């Protein structure tokens, strides 16, 4: 007979097997989980926590972290216990905790990793040529330059964002509202977007924000340079809508930003997309990059330089360690490119704009 203490560890294995099986049926996940169950549970969570001015999810992490540390201290302070028995008990307790965590994580959000890919929903291709990328990058440069000129009236001046962070959270909803007129499945309701209480640790880890899967709060690093802030927040809002893929969240966040009626939000989106295209060229062909850079307004490049300097001042081994961890986490969750999946949204953009105007 199965010992009660072993039930949760055994259920962890059962959950892994079940999830592996249902991952072969993305259409079922899209229809039953992502477009039904998840819509209800995520909206309920945002209604429940969205009105609270601080991050409940961060607070929960603090509390859980405290109890984990206390548990570790209590378990290992008495070394007189039978080592074999002690390690067996500890292992079962750890697996029990992981079992509950795994269940809630996938029930409340992470099953979305296995839904129908966005390129299929939008009926766009996955592959593109260097010529396609070059054509798109040039068009993007023209558009970003245009928006930049309309804001600052001087090619050499960088954009200084005039809005407070809380206003960005409210204004981003307008971008999603405009986007949902074309794609109803991007409709965003019941706002729950917050500045993270752990923004400094997030910065050292190299993260601009994250979605708390247990409270469905979009957490944004409030230390970010402001031109980056709107599209980062829009990215986390895309996660709230159930788009777990980082490349898809980047793409949706970009679309929501450029559909905003305000030029500053459009600039955030276009400059964000252009930066990823330039990174792509740095990998593909640096000579092409060198030819493209002089065609970009100096003020835009100054904004890029500000962002780079911001992240460089917080670079430590901590960031390296967490990025290795997160890279493997993404690979375990249907994103085989790991952290490189963030850049894969260039694939979506290039192919999307084969039929749409930049």
C-alpha positions in Angstrom: 0.0 0.0 0.0 1.3 3.5 -0.9 2.5 5.5 2.1 0.6 8.8 2.5 4.0 10.6 2.6 4.8 9.2 -0.9 1.5 10.3 -2.6 2.7 13.7 -3.7 6.1 12.6 -5.0 4.3 9.9 -7.0 1.8 12.4 -8.3 4.7 14.5 -9.5 5.7 11.7 -11.8 2.1 11.2 -12.9 1.8 14.9 -13.7 4.9 14.9 -15.9 3.7 11.9 -17.8 0.2 13.4 -18.4 1.7 16.7 -19.5 4.0 15.0 -21.9 1.1 13.1 -23.4 -1.3 16.1 -23.8 1.6 18.2 -25.3 1.1 16.2 -28.5 -2.4 17.7 -28.8 -1.9 21.5 -29.0 -5.3 22.1 -30.7 -7.0 20.5 -27.7 -4.9 22.6 -25.3 -5.7 25.8 -27.4 -9.4 25.1 -27.4 -10.0 23.6 -23.9 -7.3 25.2 -21.7 -6.0 28.4 -23.4 -9.3 29.7 -24.7 -11.6 28.5 -22.0 -10.3 27.5 -18.6 -7.3 29.8 -18.6 -9.4 32.8 -19.7 -11.6 32.4 -16.6 -8.9 31.6 -14.1 -6.6 34.4 -15.3 -9.3 37.0 -15.3 -10.4 35.9 -11.8 -6.8 36.3 -10.6 -6.4 39.8 -12.2 -9.7 40.9 -10.7 -8.7 39.5 -7.3 -5.2 41.1 -7.2 -5.2 43.8 -9.8 -6.7 46.5 -7.5 -4.0 46.0 -4.9 -1.3 48.7 -5.5 1.7 46.5 -4.7 2.8 43.1 -6.1 1.1 40.4 -4.1 3.1 37.8 -6.1 6.4 39.2 -5.0 5.1 39.3 -1.4 4.1 35.6 -1.7 7.6 34.8 -3.0 9.1 36.6 0.0 7.0 34.5 2.4 7.6 31.2 0.7 11.3 32.0 0.6 11.3 32.7 4.3 9.6 29.4 5.1 12.0 27.5 2.8 15.0 29.0 4.5 13.5 28.2 7.9 12.8 24.6 6.8 16.4 24.2 5.6 17.8 25.5 8.8 15.6 23.3 11.0 16.3 20.2 8.9 20.1 20.5 9.0 20.8 22.0 12.3 20.6 18.6 14.1 23.2 16.4 12.5 22.7 13.7 15.1 19.7 12.2 13.2 20.1 9.0 11.3 21.6 10.2 8.0 19.9 7.6 5.8 16.5 8.2 7.3 16.9 12.0 7.4 17.9 12.2 3.7 15.0 10.0 2.7 12.5 12.1 4.7 14.0 15.4 3.3 13.9 14.0 -0.3 10.2 13.1 0.0 9.4 16.5 1.5 11.2 18.3 -1.3 9.5 16.2 -4.0 6.1 16.9 -2.3 6.7 20.6 -2.5 7.8 20.3 -6.1 4.7 18.3 -6.9 2.4 21.0 -5.5 4.4 23.7 -7.2 4.4 21.9 -10.6 0.6 21.3 -10.4 -0.3 24.9 -9.6 2.3 26.3 -12.1 0.7 24.3 -15.0 -2.9 24.6 -13.8 -2.7 28.4 -13.5 -0.6 29.3 -16.5 2.2 27.1 -17.9 0.1 24.7 -19.9 0.0 27.5 -22.4 3.6 26.5 -23.4 1.9 23.7 -25.3 -0.8 25.6 -27.1 -1.0 26.2 -30.9 2.0 28.3 -32.1 1.1 31.9 -32.9 2.5 31.7 -36.5 -0.2 29.1 -37.2 -3.0 31.3 -35.7 -1.8 34.2 -37.8 -1.2 32.0 -40.9 2.4 33.3 -41.5 5.5 31.4 -42.5 8.4 30.5 -40.2 11.3 30.9 -42.6 12.8 33.9 -44.4 15.9 34.8 -46.4 18.6 37.4 -45.7 17.0 39.5 -48.5 13.7 39.4 -46.6 15.4 40.5 -43.4 17.4 43.3 -45.1 14.3 44.6 -46.7 12.3 44.6 -43.5 15.2 46.1 -41.5 15.5 49.0 -43.9 11.7 49.7 -43.7 11.9 49.5 -39.9 14.8 52.0 -39.9 12.7 54.5 -42.0 9.7 54.1 -39.7 11.7 54.4 -36.5 13.5 57.5 -37.9 10.2 59.0 -38.8 8.6 58.5 -35.4 11.9 59.8 -33.7 11.8 63.0 -35.9 8.1 63.6 -35.0 9.0 63.5 -31.3 12.3 65.3 -31.0 12.5 67.4 -34.2 16.3 66.8 -34.1 18.0 63.7 -35.4 20.8 63.9 -32.8 18.6 64.1 -29.7 17.6 61.0 -27.8 14.0 60.5 -26.8 13.2 61.4 -23.2 10.0 59.6 -22.1 7.6 62.1 -20.5 5.2 59.7 -18.7 5.2 58.1 -15.3 5.4 54.4 -15.0 1.9 54.0 -13.6 0.5 56.0 -16.6 2.3 53.6 -18.9 0.4 50.7 -17.4 -2.9 52.5 -18.1 -1.9 53.7 -21.6 -0.7 50.2 -22.7 -4.2 49.0 -22.4 -5.2 51.4 -25.2 -2.6 49.8 -27.5 -4.1 46.4 -26.8 -7.6 47.8 -27.4 -6.6 49.0 -30.8 -4.8 45.7 -31.6 -7.8 43.6 -30.5 -9.9 45.4 -33.2 -7.9 43.4 -35.8 -7.2 40.3 -33.7 -9.9 39.6 -31.1 -7.8 37.0 -29.3 -5.5 39.8 -28.1 -8.2 41.5 -26.2 -6.9 42.6 -22.7 -9.3 43.0 -19.8 -8.9 43.4 -16.0 -5.6 45.1 -15.7 -3.0 43.8 -13.2 0.3 45.3 -14.1 2.7 46.4 -11.4 6.2 47.5 -10.6 8.1 44.6 -9.1 9.2 44.8 -5.4 12.3 42.9 -6.4 13.4 45.2 -9.3 17.0 45.5 -8.1 17.5 41.7 -7.8 15.8 41.4 -11.2 18.3 43.9 -12.7 21.2 41.9 -11.3 19.7 38.8 -12.8 19.4 40.6 -16.2 15.5 40.5 -16.4 13.3 43.4 -17.4 10.2 41.8 -15.9 8.2 38.6 -15.4 4.8 37.2 -15.1 3.8 35.7 -11.7 2.0 32.5 -12.8 0.3 32.1 -9.5 -1.3 35.6 -9.2 -1.3 36.5 -12.9 0.3 39.9 -12.1 2.6 41.4 -14.8 5.7 42.4 -13.0 7.9 45.1 -14.6 11.4 46.1 -13.4 10.9 49.8 -12.4 14.6 50.5 -12.9 14.5 50.2 -16.7 15.3 53.1 -19.0 11.9 54.6 -19.8 12.0 54.2 -23.6 12.2 50.4 -22.9 9.4 50.4 -20.3 6.2 50.4 -22.4 7.1 47.5 -24.7 8.5 45.5 -21.7 5.2 46.0 -19.9 3.3 45.1 -23.1 5.4 41.9 -23.3 4.4 40.8 -19.8 0.8 41.6 -20.6 1.0 39.2 -23.5 2.1 36.5 -21.1 -1.1 37.4 -19.1 -3.1 36.6 -22.2 -1.7 33.1 -22.2 1.1 33.5 -24.7 3.9 31.7 -22.9 6.5 31.7 -25.6 9.0 34.6 -25.2 9.2 35.2 -28.9 5.4 35.4 -29.2 5.2 37.7 -26.1 7.9 40.0 -27.7 5.9 40.1 -31.0 2.6 40.8 -29.3 4.1 43.4 -27.0 5.6 45.1 -30.1 2.3 45.1 -32.0 0.4 46.5 -29.0 3.0 49.3 -28.6 3.0 50.4 -32.2 -0.8 50.3 -32.3 -0.9 52.8 -29.5 -2.1 56.3 -30.7 0.7 58.0 -28.7 4.0 58.5 -30.6 6.2 57.7 -27.5 4.7 54.2 -27.2 5.1 53.7 -31.0 8.8 54.7 -30.6 9.2 52.2 -27.8 7.8 49.5 -30.0 9.6 50.3 -33.2 13.0 51.0 -31.6 12.6 47.7 -29.7 12.0 45.7 -32.9 14.8 47.5 -34.7 17.3 46.7 -32.0 16.5 43.0 -32.3 16.9 43.2 -36.1 20.3 44.9 -35.7 21.4 42.1 -33.2 20.3 39.6 -35.8 22.6 41.2 -38.4 25.5 41.3 -36.0 25.2 37.5 -35.9 24.5 37.0 -39.6 26.8 39.6 -41.2 28.5 42.4 -39.4 29.3 44.1 -42.7 25.6 44.6 -43.4 25.2 46.0 -39.8 28.0 48.5 -40.5 26.2 49.7 -43.6 22.8 50.0 -41.7 24.0 51.9 -38.6 24.8 55.2 -40.4 21.2 55.3 -41.7 19.8 55.4 -38.2 19.3 58.7 -36.4 22.1 59.3 -33.9 19.4 60.1 -31.2 18.0 56.5 -31.6 21.5 55.1 -31.2 22.0 57.2 -28.0 18.9 55.6 -26.5 20.4 52.2 -27.4 23.6 53.3 -25.7 21.8 54.4 -22.6 20.1 51.0 -22.3 23.4 49.1 -22.9 25.2 51.2 -20.2 22.3 50.6 -17.8 22.6 46.8 -18.1 26.4 46.8 -18.1 26.6 48.4 -14.7 24.8 45.5 -13.1 26.6 42.6 -14.9 27.8 40.1 -12.4 28.2 36.3 -12.1 24.6 36.4 -10.7 23.2 37.3 -14.1 25.3 34.6 -15.8 24.0 32.0 -13.3 20.4 32.9 -13.6 20.5 33.1 -17.4 21.9 29.6 -17.5 19.1 28.4 -15.2 16.4 30.3 -17.3 17.9 29.1 -20.6 17.4 25.5 -19.5 14.0 26.2 -18.0 12.8 27.5 -21.4 14.2 24.5 -23.2 12.3 22.2 -20.8 9.1 24.1 -21.7 8.8 23.8 -25.4 11.2 26.6 -26.3 14.1 24.7 -27.7 16.1 27.8 -28.4 16.2 28.8 -24.7 17.1 32.5 -24.2 17.6 32.8 -28.0 13.8 32.4 -28.3 13.5 36.1 -27.3 15.2 37.0 -30.6 13.0 34.5 -32.6 10.3 37.1 -32.7 12.2 38.6 -35.6 11.0 35.5 -37.6 7.5 36.4 -36.8 8.0 40.1 -37.7 9.7 39.5 -41.0 7.0 37.0 -42.2 4.1 39.0 -40.8 5.2 42.1 -42.7 5.3 40.3 -46.0 1.6 40.9 -46.1 1.2 43.9 -43.7 2.5 47.5 -44.0 5.3 48.5 -41.5 
